[in-house]
Amino acid sequence: MINDKKVLFSGMQATGSLTLGNYLGALKNWLTLSEEYECFYSVVDLHSITVRQDPAELRKKARNLLMLYIAAGLDPEKNCIYYQSHVSAHAELAWILDCFTYMGELNRMTQFKDKSAKHADNINAGLYTYPVLMASDILLYQADVVPVGKDQLQHLELTRDIAIRFNNIYGDVFTVPEPYLGKAGAKIMSLQDPTKKMSKSDENPNASIYLTDDRDTVIRKFKRAVTDSDAEIRYAEEKPGVSNLIEIYGAVCGKSFEEVEKEFAGKGYGDFKLAVGEAVADLLTPLQTKFDELSKDKAYIDGIIKENAEKASYYATKTLRKVQKKVGFPERIR
């Protein structure tokens, strides 16, 4: 607990480009949390290299992600926004926690199986121990809560198991984190395959709306969005494409599904798709304007990177030194 506030940790990978799904599902909700929590938001670039990356491209995407955090409204004075790779304690604690994690636990991680299938030519040890690094990310800051989607809940449960196991051996070292159960973000699906989540790594560029897509691109992608032949704007399980568009419009405009259905009763899919596209483009315009301003202010962004890396390192190192002492490493001579 810092400044009498509970601590919240979250982060996003520095690969691909953030999508509308990332914004409405997570980032939008982050904006309201700094009043209640001490928030650490990481650009998780260590996790990114389990898949081969172009170095220059990774650096560019990491910086863009950090700027998008700020452009979306996260105040770097109130939130610690930092690169994971700039805080060496993440990797140091991960090795120690590797030694307190069982093979059987890692073998049960479904994401390892999924990613191994996608990257069969590069099934590396980092991909296998990825959940332990995630546990390190969270436990370093003594996080009380972690916002997680269903796909990451298994990793948070492992984090809790590791923390409890360590505490049982060495005493009260780690805060055992809870999943953040605030207002759920909208679940945004692919525009081309509405049975799958919108993804920043989708190979079909028309499937996702990226936060940096210009207005014409946004509207064009919505015009091409998959719907059905029913021609009725109605939220229903058997109408995944239309339901996805209703979810998006409702999330952007602050309307219930029923209100969206009423607004577009008797109208065709063409009118509805255009309205959704325009609403999303309007939402993204101020974010993109701010992003462009930040992109031109190198000194400001460099200052944030330096200051927040120092802040994150301060809190992370406090935990790491405590852990190192508990496991028996020699004390450092100052």
C-alpha atoms as a printed R data frame, in Angstrom:
    type eleno elety resid chain resno       x       y       z
1   ATOM     1    CA   MET     A     1   0.000   0.000   0.000
2   ATOM     2    CA   ILE     A     2   1.427   3.374  -1.090
3   ATOM     3    CA   ASN     A     3   0.169   6.723   0.237
4   ATOM     4    CA   ASP     A     4  -2.704   4.874   1.937
5   ATOM     5    CA   LYS     A     5  -3.937   3.750  -1.475
6   ATOM     6    CA   LYS     A     6  -4.119   0.166  -2.615
7   ATOM     7    CA   VAL     A     7  -1.817  -0.678  -5.514
8   ATOM     8    CA   LEU     A     8  -3.015  -1.683  -8.980
9   ATOM     9    CA   PHE     A     9  -0.770  -3.149 -11.685
10  ATOM    10    CA   SER     A    10  -1.501  -3.703 -15.340
11  ATOM    11    CA   GLY     A    11   0.255  -3.554 -18.680
12  ATOM    12    CA   MET     A    12   0.067  -4.247 -22.389
13  ATOM    13    CA   GLN     A    13   2.525  -5.860 -24.747
14  ATOM    14    CA   ALA     A    14   4.682  -3.665 -26.953
15  ATOM    15    CA   THR     A    15   3.737  -5.582 -30.105
16  ATOM    16    CA   GLY     A    16   1.235  -4.748 -32.792
17  ATOM    17    CA   SER     A    17  -0.876  -1.597 -32.559
18  ATOM    18    CA   LEU     A    18  -3.538  -0.948 -29.927
19  ATOM    19    CA   THR     A    19  -7.051  -1.600 -31.147
20  ATOM    20    CA   LEU     A    20 -10.483  -0.253 -30.334
21  ATOM    21    CA   GLY     A    21 -10.934  -3.470 -28.362
22  ATOM    22    CA   ASN     A    22  -7.894  -2.663 -26.187
23  ATOM    23    CA   TYR     A    23  -9.279   0.829 -25.575
24  ATOM    24    CA   LEU     A    24 -12.909  -0.020 -24.801
25  ATOM    25    CA   GLY     A    25 -12.052  -3.275 -23.037
26  ATOM    26    CA   ALA     A    26  -9.255  -2.013 -20.792
27  ATOM    27    CA   LEU     A    27  -7.603   1.356 -21.368
28  ATOM    28    CA   LYS     A    28 -10.816   3.391 -21.034
29  ATOM    29    CA   ASN     A    29 -11.423   1.852 -17.605
30  ATOM    30    CA   TRP     A    30  -7.861   2.586 -16.484
31  ATOM    31    CA   LEU     A    31  -8.585   6.312 -16.704
32  ATOM    32    CA   THR     A    32 -10.850   6.280 -13.654
33  ATOM    33    CA   LEU     A    33  -8.613   4.174 -11.409
34  ATOM    34    CA   SER     A    34  -5.867   6.624 -10.399
35  ATOM    35    CA   GLU     A    35  -8.149   8.414  -7.930
36  ATOM    36    CA   GLU     A    36  -8.763   5.166  -6.054
37  ATOM    37    CA   TYR     A    37  -5.475   3.282  -6.579
38  ATOM    38    CA   GLU     A    38  -1.763   3.859  -6.881
39  ATOM    39    CA   CYS     A    39  -1.422   2.623 -10.459
40  ATOM    40    CA   PHE     A    40   1.564   1.087 -12.234
41  ATOM    41    CA   TYR     A    41   1.012   0.714 -15.975
42  ATOM    42    CA   SER     A    42   3.805  -1.093 -17.763
43  ATOM    43    CA   VAL     A    43   4.778  -1.323 -21.407
44  ATOM    44    CA   VAL     A    44   5.631  -5.014 -21.150
45  ATOM    45    CA   ASP     A    45   8.443  -5.281 -23.665
46  ATOM    46    CA   LEU     A    46  10.226  -8.174 -21.916
47  ATOM    47    CA   HIS     A    47   7.203 -10.366 -22.641
48  ATOM    48    CA   SER     A    48   7.265  -9.260 -26.284
49  ATOM    49    CA   ILE     A    49  10.478 -11.099 -27.208
50  ATOM    50    CA   THR     A    50   9.059 -14.604 -26.685
51  ATOM    51    CA   VAL     A    51   8.261 -14.047 -30.372
52  ATOM    52    CA   ARG     A    52  11.057 -12.803 -32.651
53  ATOM    53    CA   GLN     A    53  10.871  -9.026 -33.062
54  ATOM    54    CA   ASP     A    54  12.567  -6.538 -35.343
55  ATOM    55    CA   PRO     A    55  14.614  -4.481 -32.816
56  ATOM    56    CA   ALA     A    56  13.979  -1.055 -34.357
57  ATOM    57    CA   GLU     A    57  10.286  -1.845 -34.762
58  ATOM    58    CA   LEU     A    58   9.975  -3.056 -31.165
59  ATOM    59    CA   ARG     A    59  11.531   0.174 -29.857
60  ATOM    60    CA   LYS     A    60   9.171   2.228 -32.008
61  ATOM    61    CA   LYS     A    61   6.081   0.275 -30.934
62  ATOM    62    CA   ALA     A    62   7.063   0.442 -27.265
63  ATOM    63    CA   ARG     A    63   7.365   4.231 -27.445
64  ATOM    64    CA   ASN     A    64   4.105   4.515 -29.379
65  ATOM    65    CA   LEU     A    65   2.330   2.405 -26.771
66  ATOM    66    CA   LEU     A    66   3.630   4.570 -23.943
67  ATOM    67    CA   MET     A    67   2.452   7.688 -25.812
68  ATOM    68    CA   LEU     A    68  -0.941   6.103 -26.487
69  ATOM    69    CA   TYR     A    69  -1.374   5.488 -22.754
70  ATOM    70    CA   ILE     A    70  -0.906   9.215 -22.211
71  ATOM    71    CA   ALA     A    71  -2.889  10.288 -25.288
72  ATOM    72    CA   ALA     A    72  -5.821   8.188 -24.075
73  ATOM    73    CA   GLY     A    73  -5.871  10.253 -20.885
74  ATOM    74    CA   LEU     A    74  -3.558   8.530 -18.377
75  ATOM    75    CA   ASP     A    75  -1.779  11.236 -16.403
76  ATOM    76    CA   PRO     A    76   1.937  10.326 -16.043
77  ATOM    77    CA   GLU     A    77   2.068  12.465 -12.881
78  ATOM    78    CA   LYS     A    78  -0.630  10.359 -11.178
79  ATOM    79    CA   ASN     A    79   0.205   6.988 -12.756
80  ATOM    80    CA   CYS     A    80   3.584   5.292 -13.072
81  ATOM    81    CA   ILE     A    81   3.853   4.609 -16.811
82  ATOM    82    CA   TYR     A    82   7.122   2.852 -17.623
83  ATOM    83    CA   TYR     A    83   8.996   0.328 -19.756
84  ATOM    84    CA   GLN     A    84   9.250  -3.101 -18.140
85  ATOM    85    CA   SER     A    85  12.750  -3.528 -19.593
86  ATOM    86    CA   HIS     A    86  13.964  -0.386 -17.760
87  ATOM    87    CA   VAL     A    87  13.369  -2.044 -14.377
88  ATOM    88    CA   SER     A    88  15.824  -4.949 -14.099
89  ATOM    89    CA   ALA     A    89  14.082  -6.205 -10.943
90  ATOM    90    CA   HIS     A    90  11.387  -7.786 -13.157
91  ATOM    91    CA   ALA     A    91  13.849 -10.262 -14.646
92  ATOM    92    CA   GLU     A    92  15.744 -10.763 -11.366
93  ATOM    93    CA   LEU     A    93  12.637 -11.633  -9.386
94  ATOM    94    CA   ALA     A    94  11.370 -13.849 -12.206
95  ATOM    95    CA   TRP     A    95  14.430 -16.121 -11.824
96  ATOM    96    CA   ILE     A    96  13.869 -16.469  -8.090
97  ATOM    97    CA   LEU     A    97  10.167 -17.210  -8.605
98  ATOM    98    CA   ASP     A    98  11.061 -19.780 -11.294
99  ATOM    99    CA   CYS     A    99  12.596 -21.735  -8.431
100 ATOM   100    CA   PHE     A   100   9.283 -21.646  -6.531
101 ATOM   101    CA   THR     A   101   7.088 -22.653  -9.477
102 ATOM   102    CA   TYR     A   102   6.391 -26.271 -10.379
103 ATOM   103    CA   MET     A   103   6.621 -27.757 -13.859
104 ATOM   104    CA   GLY     A   104   3.143 -29.205 -13.470
105 ATOM   105    CA   GLU     A   105   1.737 -25.708 -12.917
106 ATOM   106    CA   LEU     A   106   3.380 -24.370 -16.074
107 ATOM   107    CA   ASN     A   107   2.279 -27.421 -18.058
108 ATOM   108    CA   ARG     A   108  -1.337 -26.485 -17.318
109 ATOM   109    CA   MET     A   109  -1.059 -22.980 -18.786
110 ATOM   110    CA   THR     A   110  -3.349 -22.888 -21.811
111 ATOM   111    CA   GLN     A   111  -1.683 -19.810 -23.347
112 ATOM   112    CA   PHE     A   112   1.593 -21.724 -23.727
113 ATOM   113    CA   LYS     A   113  -0.242 -24.400 -25.700
114 ATOM   114    CA   ASP     A   114  -1.997 -21.799 -27.862
115 ATOM   115    CA   LYS     A   115   1.141 -19.779 -28.581
116 ATOM   116    CA   SER     A   116   3.211 -22.912 -29.235
117 ATOM   117    CA   ALA     A   117   0.718 -23.884 -31.918
118 ATOM   118    CA   LYS     A   118   1.035 -20.429 -33.518
119 ATOM   119    CA   HIS     A   119   4.846 -20.298 -33.288
120 ATOM   120    CA   ALA     A   120   5.826 -23.941 -33.773
121 ATOM   121    CA   ASP     A   121   9.238 -22.905 -35.141
122 ATOM   122    CA   ASN     A   122  10.149 -21.013 -31.950
123 ATOM   123    CA   ILE     A   123   8.858 -22.800 -28.840
124 ATOM   124    CA   ASN     A   124  11.359 -21.257 -26.442
125 ATOM   125    CA   ALA     A   125  11.838 -21.435 -22.677
126 ATOM   126    CA   GLY     A   126  10.676 -17.824 -22.300
127 ATOM   127    CA   LEU     A   127   7.327 -18.732 -23.796
128 ATOM   128    CA   TYR     A   128   7.064 -21.543 -21.240
129 ATOM   129    CA   THR     A   129   8.035 -19.442 -18.189
130 ATOM   130    CA   TYR     A   130   6.139 -16.338 -19.369
131 ATOM   131    CA   PRO     A   131   3.577 -16.684 -16.517
132 ATOM   132    CA   VAL     A   132   6.365 -16.515 -13.912
133 ATOM   133    CA   LEU     A   133   7.602 -13.223 -15.359
134 ATOM   134    CA   MET     A   134   4.004 -12.016 -15.201
135 ATOM   135    CA   ALA     A   135   3.892 -13.040 -11.537
136 ATOM   136    CA   SER     A   136   7.095 -11.067 -10.991
137 ATOM   137    CA   ASP     A   137   5.558  -8.000 -12.665
138 ATOM   138    CA   ILE     A   138   2.646  -8.045 -10.247
139 ATOM   139    CA   LEU     A   139   4.369  -9.083  -7.016
140 ATOM   140    CA   LEU     A   140   7.233  -6.569  -7.343
141 ATOM   141    CA   TYR     A   141   4.853  -3.690  -6.669
142 ATOM   142    CA   GLN     A   142   2.923  -5.483  -3.929
143 ATOM   143    CA   ALA     A   143  -0.164  -5.088  -6.135
144 ATOM   144    CA   ASP     A   144  -3.465  -5.513  -4.331
145 ATOM   145    CA   VAL     A   145  -5.500  -5.744  -7.532
146 ATOM   146    CA   VAL     A   146  -4.909  -6.617 -11.186
147 ATOM   147    CA   PRO     A   147  -7.449  -5.987 -13.964
148 ATOM   148    CA   VAL     A   148  -7.519  -9.193 -16.013
149 ATOM   149    CA   GLY     A   149  -9.599 -10.652 -18.780
150 ATOM   150    CA   LYS     A   150 -10.657 -14.275 -18.853
151 ATOM   151    CA   ASP     A   151  -7.607 -15.188 -20.943
152 ATOM   152    CA   GLN     A   152  -5.239 -13.978 -18.184
153 ATOM   153    CA   LEU     A   153  -7.159 -15.193 -15.145
154 ATOM   154    CA   GLN     A   154  -5.242 -18.479 -15.102
155 ATOM   155    CA   HIS     A   155  -1.950 -16.550 -14.904
156 ATOM   156    CA   LEU     A   156  -3.206 -14.453 -11.998
157 ATOM   157    CA   GLU     A   157  -4.246 -17.614 -10.158
158 ATOM   158    CA   LEU     A   158  -0.703 -18.935 -10.624
159 ATOM   159    CA   THR     A   159   0.661 -15.619  -9.313
160 ATOM   160    CA   ARG     A   160  -1.460 -16.010  -6.189
161 ATOM   161    CA   ASP     A   161  -0.271 -19.607  -5.721
162 ATOM   162    CA   ILE     A   162   3.388 -18.565  -6.014
163 ATOM   163    CA   ALA     A   163   2.927 -15.667  -3.560
164 ATOM   164    CA   ILE     A   164   1.154 -17.861  -1.012
165 ATOM   165    CA   ARG     A   165   3.801 -20.595  -1.353
166 ATOM   166    CA   PHE     A   166   6.641 -18.101  -0.835
167 ATOM   167    CA   ASN     A   167   4.876 -16.460   2.113
168 ATOM   168    CA   ASN     A   168   4.291 -19.839   3.746
169 ATOM   169    CA   ILE     A   169   8.031 -20.532   3.640
170 ATOM   170    CA   TYR     A   170   9.462 -17.099   4.452
171 ATOM   171    CA   GLY     A   171   6.703 -15.123   6.156
172 ATOM   172    CA   ASP     A   172   4.672 -12.174   4.960
173 ATOM   173    CA   VAL     A   173   6.715 -11.039   1.929
174 ATOM   174    CA   PHE     A   174   4.245 -10.633  -0.938
175 ATOM   175    CA   THR     A   175   0.796  -9.095  -1.104
176 ATOM   176    CA   VAL     A   176  -1.495 -11.768  -2.578
177 ATOM   177    CA   PRO     A   177  -3.252  -9.970  -5.462
178 ATOM   178    CA   GLU     A   178  -6.950 -10.111  -6.263
179 ATOM   179    CA   PRO     A   179  -8.506  -9.749  -9.707
180 ATOM   180    CA   TYR     A   180  -9.911  -6.261 -10.247
181 ATOM   181    CA   LEU     A   181 -13.669  -6.618 -10.373
182 ATOM   182    CA   GLY     A   182 -14.634  -3.113 -11.390
183 ATOM   183    CA   LYS     A   183 -16.916  -2.318 -14.283
184 ATOM   184    CA   ALA     A   184 -16.202  -4.752 -17.083
185 ATOM   185    CA   GLY     A   185 -14.992  -3.220 -20.311
186 ATOM   186    CA   ALA     A   186 -16.830  -3.837 -23.556
187 ATOM   187    CA   LYS     A   187 -15.900  -7.097 -25.267
188 ATOM   188    CA   ILE     A   188 -15.089  -6.091 -28.833
189 ATOM   189    CA   MET     A   189 -14.911  -8.761 -31.499
190 ATOM   190    CA   SER     A   190 -13.244  -8.929 -34.918
191 ATOM   191    CA   LEU     A   191 -15.073  -7.042 -37.685
192 ATOM   192    CA   GLN     A   192 -14.359  -9.909 -40.093
193 ATOM   193    CA   ASP     A   193 -14.869 -12.877 -37.767
194 ATOM   194    CA   PRO     A   194 -17.154 -11.808 -34.892
195 ATOM   195    CA   THR     A   195 -16.658 -15.132 -33.117
196 ATOM   196    CA   LYS     A   196 -13.071 -14.029 -32.249
197 ATOM   197    CA   LYS     A   197 -11.838 -11.094 -30.177
198 ATOM   198    CA   MET     A   198 -10.535  -8.064 -32.032
199 ATOM   199    CA   SER     A   199  -6.761  -8.544 -31.983
200 ATOM   200    CA   LYS     A   200  -3.790  -6.283 -32.624
201 ATOM   201    CA   SER     A   201  -2.032  -9.261 -34.215
202 ATOM   202    CA   ASP     A   202  -4.812 -10.179 -36.675
203 ATOM   203    CA   GLU     A   203  -3.389 -10.825 -40.133
204 ATOM   204    CA   ASN     A   204  -6.485  -9.317 -41.774
205 ATOM   205    CA   PRO     A   205  -6.111  -5.504 -41.525
206 ATOM   206    CA   ASN     A   206  -9.868  -5.057 -41.984
207 ATOM   207    CA   ALA     A   207 -10.628  -7.112 -38.874
208 ATOM   208    CA   SER     A   208  -9.408  -4.534 -36.348
209 ATOM   209    CA   ILE     A   209  -9.788  -0.810 -35.757
210 ATOM   210    CA   TYR     A   210  -6.437   0.592 -34.654
211 ATOM   211    CA   LEU     A   211  -6.314   3.663 -32.438
212 ATOM   212    CA   THR     A   212  -4.160   5.430 -35.036
213 ATOM   213    CA   ASP     A   213  -6.443   4.638 -38.014
214 ATOM   214    CA   ASP     A   214  -7.553   7.827 -39.759
215 ATOM   215    CA   ARG     A   215 -11.231   8.701 -40.165
216 ATOM   216    CA   ASP     A   216 -11.606   7.363 -43.722
217 ATOM   217    CA   THR     A   217  -9.944   4.058 -42.761
218 ATOM   218    CA   VAL     A   218 -12.215   3.623 -39.723
219 ATOM   219    CA   ILE     A   219 -15.378   4.227 -41.732
220 ATOM   220    CA   ARG     A   220 -14.208   1.998 -44.595
221 ATOM   221    CA   LYS     A   221 -13.497  -0.897 -42.202
222 ATOM   222    CA   PHE     A   222 -16.935  -0.609 -40.610
223 ATOM   223    CA   LYS     A   223 -18.588  -0.559 -44.030
224 ATOM   224    CA   ARG     A   224 -16.858  -3.897 -44.720
225 ATOM   225    CA   ALA     A   225 -17.794  -5.392 -41.331
226 ATOM   226    CA   VAL     A   226 -19.415  -8.836 -41.461
227 ATOM   227    CA   THR     A   227 -23.120  -8.877 -40.560
228 ATOM   228    CA   ASP     A   228 -25.810 -11.294 -41.830
229 ATOM   229    CA   SER     A   229 -28.704 -11.512 -44.289
230 ATOM   230    CA   ASP     A   230 -31.404 -10.898 -41.675
231 ATOM   231    CA   ALA     A   231 -31.353  -7.083 -42.137
232 ATOM   232    CA   GLU     A   232 -32.623  -6.474 -38.581
233 ATOM   233    CA   ILE     A   233 -30.532  -4.460 -36.115
234 ATOM   234    CA   ARG     A   234 -30.998  -6.615 -33.053
235 ATOM   235    CA   TYR     A   235 -28.666  -7.922 -30.311
236 ATOM   236    CA   ALA     A   236 -28.854 -11.725 -30.351
237 ATOM   237    CA   GLU     A   237 -26.510 -14.689 -29.986
238 ATOM   238    CA   GLU     A   238 -27.340 -15.890 -33.469
239 ATOM   239    CA   LYS     A   239 -26.344 -12.464 -34.899
240 ATOM   240    CA   PRO     A   240 -22.693 -12.087 -33.768
241 ATOM   241    CA   GLY     A   241 -21.677  -9.504 -36.371
242 ATOM   242    CA   VAL     A   242 -24.593  -7.150 -35.739
243 ATOM   243    CA   SER     A   243 -24.356  -7.716 -31.988
244 ATOM   244    CA   ASN     A   244 -20.683  -6.702 -32.098
245 ATOM   245    CA   LEU     A   245 -21.557  -3.452 -33.872
246 ATOM   246    CA   ILE     A   246 -24.291  -2.760 -31.311
247 ATOM   247    CA   GLU     A   247 -21.787  -3.401 -28.498
248 ATOM   248    CA   ILE     A   248 -19.287  -0.979 -30.070
249 ATOM   249    CA   TYR     A   249 -21.850   1.763 -30.719
250 ATOM   250    CA   GLY     A   250 -23.298   1.376 -27.244
251 ATOM   251    CA   ALA     A   251 -19.857   1.554 -25.584
252 ATOM   252    CA   VAL     A   252 -18.805   4.604 -27.592
253 ATOM   253    CA   CYS     A   253 -22.075   6.516 -27.187
254 ATOM   254    CA   GLY     A   254 -22.957   5.378 -23.656
255 ATOM   255    CA   LYS     A   255 -26.173   3.650 -24.713
256 ATOM   256    CA   SER     A   256 -27.758   0.329 -23.771
257 ATOM   257    CA   PHE     A   257 -28.340  -2.363 -26.376
258 ATOM   258    CA   GLU     A   258 -32.070  -1.628 -26.203
259 ATOM   259    CA   GLU     A   259 -31.465   2.076 -26.860
260 ATOM   260    CA   VAL     A   260 -29.284   1.268 -29.869
261 ATOM   261    CA   GLU     A   261 -31.913  -1.109 -31.274
262 ATOM   262    CA   LYS     A   262 -34.606   1.558 -30.860
263 ATOM   263    CA   GLU     A   263 -32.464   4.253 -32.476
264 ATOM   264    CA   PHE     A   264 -31.897   2.156 -35.598
265 ATOM   265    CA   ALA     A   265 -35.281   0.396 -35.809
266 ATOM   266    CA   GLY     A   266 -36.345   0.153 -39.440
267 ATOM   267    CA   LYS     A   267 -32.962   1.282 -40.781
268 ATOM   268    CA   GLY     A   268 -30.634  -0.812 -42.908
269 ATOM   269    CA   TYR     A   269 -27.203  -2.206 -42.152
270 ATOM   270    CA   GLY     A   270 -25.548   0.380 -44.406
271 ATOM   271    CA   ASP     A   271 -26.858   3.300 -42.346
272 ATOM   272    CA   PHE     A   272 -25.990   1.505 -39.108
273 ATOM   273    CA   LYS     A   273 -22.414   0.676 -40.153
274 ATOM   274    CA   LEU     A   274 -21.823   4.277 -41.227
275 ATOM   275    CA   ALA     A   275 -23.155   5.587 -37.905
276 ATOM   276    CA   VAL     A   276 -20.906   3.220 -35.933
277 ATOM   277    CA   GLY     A   277 -17.889   4.199 -38.037
278 ATOM   278    CA   GLU     A   278 -18.519   7.925 -37.560
279 ATOM   279    CA   ALA     A   279 -19.032   7.526 -33.806
280 ATOM   280    CA   VAL     A   280 -15.751   5.614 -33.462
281 ATOM   281    CA   ALA     A   281 -13.878   8.119 -35.648
282 ATOM   282    CA   ASP     A   282 -15.206  10.966 -33.473
283 ATOM   283    CA   LEU     A   283 -14.029   9.112 -30.355
284 ATOM   284    CA   LEU     A   284 -10.527   8.594 -31.728
285 ATOM   285    CA   THR     A   285  -9.937  12.100 -33.132
286 ATOM   286    CA   PRO     A   286  -8.898  13.817 -29.850
287 ATOM   287    CA   LEU     A   287  -6.742  10.834 -28.886
288 ATOM   288    CA   GLN     A   288  -4.968  10.959 -32.247
289 ATOM   289    CA   THR     A   289  -4.471  14.734 -31.991
290 ATOM   290    CA   LYS     A   290  -2.857  14.314 -28.575
291 ATOM   291    CA   PHE     A   291  -0.731  11.404 -29.838
292 ATOM   292    CA   ASP     A   292   0.590  13.562 -32.687
293 ATOM   293    CA   GLU     A   293   1.469  16.343 -30.217
294 ATOM   294    CA   LEU     A   294   3.320  13.909 -27.965
295 ATOM   295    CA   SER     A   295   5.183  12.415 -30.930
296 ATOM   296    CA   LYS     A   296   6.675  15.847 -31.657
297 ATOM   297    CA   ASP     A   297   7.726  16.524 -28.044
298 ATOM   298    CA   LYS     A   298  10.670  14.175 -27.630
299 ATOM   299    CA   ALA     A   299  12.062  15.909 -24.545
300 ATOM   300    CA   TYR     A   300   8.748  15.612 -22.673
301 ATOM   301    CA   ILE     A   301   8.350  11.894 -23.409
302 ATOM   302    CA   ASP     A   302  12.009  11.193 -22.609
303 ATOM   303    CA   GLY     A   303  11.512  12.942 -19.265
304 ATOM   304    CA   ILE     A   304   8.494  10.790 -18.431
305 ATOM   305    CA   ILE     A   305  10.387   7.626 -19.397
306 ATOM   306    CA   LYS     A   306  13.311   8.554 -17.126
307 ATOM   307    CA   GLU     A   307  11.256   9.742 -14.129
308 ATOM   308    CA   ASN     A   308   8.801   6.857 -14.160
309 ATOM   309    CA   ALA     A   309  11.537   4.252 -14.621
310 ATOM   310    CA   GLU     A   310  13.164   5.656 -11.491
311 ATOM   311    CA   LYS     A   311   9.884   5.584  -9.571
312 ATOM   312    CA   ALA     A   312   9.091   2.021 -10.669
313 ATOM   313    CA   SER     A   313  12.645   0.902  -9.866
314 ATOM   314    CA   TYR     A   314  12.432   2.377  -6.368
315 ATOM   315    CA   TYR     A   315   9.362   0.343  -5.413
316 ATOM   316    CA   ALA     A   316  10.444  -2.778  -7.307
317 ATOM   317    CA   THR     A   317  13.911  -2.807  -5.726
318 ATOM   318    CA   LYS     A   318  12.435  -2.569  -2.213
319 ATOM   319    CA   THR     A   319  10.574  -5.823  -2.829
320 ATOM   320    CA   LEU     A   320  13.486  -7.487  -4.627
321 ATOM   321    CA   ARG     A   321  15.967  -6.764  -1.812
322 ATOM   322    CA   LYS     A   322  13.538  -8.193   0.726
323 ATOM   323    CA   VAL     A   323  13.138 -11.370  -1.347
324 ATOM   324    CA   GLN     A   324  16.890 -11.714  -1.906
325 ATOM   325    CA   LYS     A   325  17.504 -11.491   1.819
326 ATOM   326    CA   LYS     A   326  14.801 -14.075   2.568
327 ATOM   327    CA   VAL     A   327  16.233 -16.660   0.167
328 ATOM   328    CA   GLY     A   328  19.756 -16.205   1.556
329 ATOM   329    CA   PHE     A   329  21.642 -14.042  -0.942
330 ATOM   330    CA   PRO     A   330  24.536 -12.051   0.596
331 ATOM   331    CA   GLU     A   331  23.724  -8.467   1.493
332 ATOM   332    CA   ARG     A   332  25.169  -5.779  -0.786
333 ATOM   333    CA   ILE     A   333  28.011  -3.681   0.613
334 ATOM   334    CA   ARG     A   334  27.089  -0.027   0.187
